Amino acid sequence: MDYISHGVEETEDMGRRLGAVLRPGAVVAYRGDLGAGKTAFTRGLAGGLGCAARVTSPTFTIVNEYDGPIPLFHFDMYRLGGPEELFDIGWDDYLDRGGVCAVEWSERVAEALPEGTVTVTVARCMESEDWRRITIEGVEL
């Protein structure tokens, strides 16, 4: 399903809507250029899961964890060389912890993503610098 966001608030709202329908163990694979709005979407996703902490990009930490009724594990795979490094940081353990795994730069570890992974693509729109096209595949909102 394709959606157009007209600003950060709408991008976060789309994330909230997705978070509200996800179940423990879900994996969300993000695609999108640097600065496209993936972290803004994740702020909303965290809110939809009931996580109250401030969401930041995990670029330098690889994974940020947020507690809530359904915990959120927010990964950034930009610095990883491939799926084998993902397993080195405990990917299987995160999948078994009953939270939601949100994975930025997921194309770097595509082989490690489980069946049923939800894909979210965030792209800038030509019409306005603030607008985003958000494509969500694998779940109905």
RAGIFEN-V939110 format. One record per residue. PSI is psi in whole degrees, 0 to 359 (999 if undefined). OMEGA is omega in whole degrees, 0 to 359 (NA if undefined). D_FIRST is the distance of its C-alpha to the first C-alpha in whole Angstrom. Layout:
psi=PSI omega=OMEGA d_first=D_FIRST
psi=PSI omega=OMEGA d_first=D_FIRST
//
This chain:
psi=135 omega=178 d_first=0
psi=139 omega=178 d_first=4
psi=151 omega=173 d_first=7
psi=125 omega=175 d_first=10
psi=134 omega=181 d_first=13
psi=14 omega=178 d_first=17
psi=175 omega=184 d_first=18
psi=319 omega=182 d_first=19
psi=318 omega=179 d_first=19
psi=325 omega=177 d_first=16
psi=315 omega=177 d_first=14
psi=321 omega=179 d_first=16
psi=321 omega=177 d_first=15
psi=320 omega=176 d_first=12
psi=318 omega=178 d_first=13
psi=317 omega=180 d_first=16
psi=319 omega=178 d_first=13
psi=314 omega=180 d_first=12
psi=326 omega=182 d_first=16
psi=339 omega=182 d_first=16
psi=352 omega=180 d_first=15
psi=152 omega=179 d_first=16
psi=160 omega=176 d_first=19
psi=137 omega=181 d_first=22
psi=353 omega=180 d_first=22
psi=149 omega=175 d_first=18
psi=133 omega=179 d_first=17
psi=118 omega=180 d_first=15
psi=117 omega=179 d_first=15
psi=146 omega=170 d_first=15
psi=142 omega=179 d_first=15
psi=153 omega=181 d_first=16
psi=164 omega=175 d_first=19
psi=129 omega=179 d_first=22
psi=11 omega=183 d_first=22
psi=335 omega=180 d_first=18
psi=14 omega=182 d_first=17
psi=321 omega=180 d_first=17
psi=323 omega=175 d_first=20
psi=317 omega=177 d_first=19
psi=320 omega=181 d_first=15
psi=326 omega=175 d_first=18
psi=316 omega=177 d_first=20
psi=319 omega=178 d_first=18
psi=314 omega=179 d_first=17
psi=316 omega=178 d_first=21
psi=319 omega=179 d_first=21
psi=335 omega=178 d_first=19
psi=352 omega=181 d_first=21
psi=15 omega=178 d_first=24
psi=127 omega=186 d_first=25
psi=349 omega=185 d_first=27
psi=158 omega=176 d_first=28
psi=125 omega=182 d_first=28
psi=129 omega=177 d_first=25
psi=164 omega=180 d_first=26
psi=135 omega=179 d_first=25
psi=26 omega=186 d_first=27
psi=316 omega=185 d_first=28
psi=349 omega=182 d_first=31
psi=353 omega=183 d_first=31
psi=314 omega=180 d_first=29
psi=135 omega=171 d_first=27
psi=138 omega=179 d_first=28
psi=136 omega=180 d_first=28
psi=124 omega=180 d_first=27
psi=148 omega=177 d_first=29
psi=181 omega=177 d_first=27
psi=320 omega=169 d_first=27
psi=110 omega=182 d_first=24
psi=155 omega=178 d_first=25
psi=131 omega=175 d_first=23
psi=110 omega=188 d_first=24
psi=109 omega=184 d_first=23
psi=148 omega=170 d_first=24
psi=112 omega=185 d_first=24
psi=8 omega=184 d_first=25
psi=320 omega=184 d_first=26
psi=353 omega=181 d_first=29
psi=146 omega=180 d_first=29
psi=343 omega=180 d_first=31
psi=182 omega=185 d_first=29
psi=330 omega=180 d_first=28
psi=325 omega=177 d_first=31
psi=331 omega=177 d_first=32
psi=317 omega=179 d_first=29
psi=330 omega=177 d_first=31
psi=333 omega=180 d_first=34
psi=7 omega=174 d_first=32
psi=30 omega=181 d_first=32
psi=313 omega=181 d_first=28
psi=321 omega=179 d_first=29
psi=318 omega=179 d_first=31
psi=319 omega=180 d_first=28
psi=329 omega=183 d_first=26
psi=355 omega=187 d_first=28
psi=358 omega=175 d_first=29
psi=21 omega=176 d_first=26
psi=193 omega=174 d_first=24
psi=132 omega=176 d_first=20
psi=119 omega=176 d_first=21
psi=124 omega=191 d_first=18
psi=107 omega=173 d_first=19
psi=148 omega=183 d_first=19
psi=42 omega=185 d_first=20
psi=336 omega=181 d_first=19
psi=339 omega=178 d_first=20
psi=340 omega=183 d_first=23
psi=28 omega=187 d_first=23
psi=324 omega=182 d_first=21
psi=339 omega=183 d_first=24
psi=351 omega=183 d_first=24
psi=136 omega=183 d_first=21
psi=162 omega=174 d_first=21
psi=142 omega=180 d_first=19
psi=5 omega=178 d_first=16
psi=135 omega=176 d_first=15
psi=134 omega=180 d_first=12
psi=130 omega=177 d_first=11
psi=119 omega=177 d_first=10
psi=127 omega=179 d_first=10
psi=123 omega=182 d_first=12
psi=145 omega=175 d_first=14
psi=146 omega=176 d_first=16
psi=146 omega=180 d_first=16
psi=333 omega=187 d_first=19
psi=328 omega=183 d_first=20
psi=143 omega=179 d_first=21
psi=334 omega=182 d_first=21
psi=346 omega=183 d_first=20
psi=147 omega=178 d_first=17
psi=142 omega=171 d_first=14
psi=123 omega=181 d_first=10
psi=120 omega=179 d_first=8
psi=124 omega=180 d_first=6
psi=123 omega=181 d_first=5
psi=137 omega=175 d_first=6
psi=359 omega=178 d_first=9
psi=149 omega=176 d_first=9
psi=135 omega=176 d_first=8
psi=999 omega=NA d_first=9
//
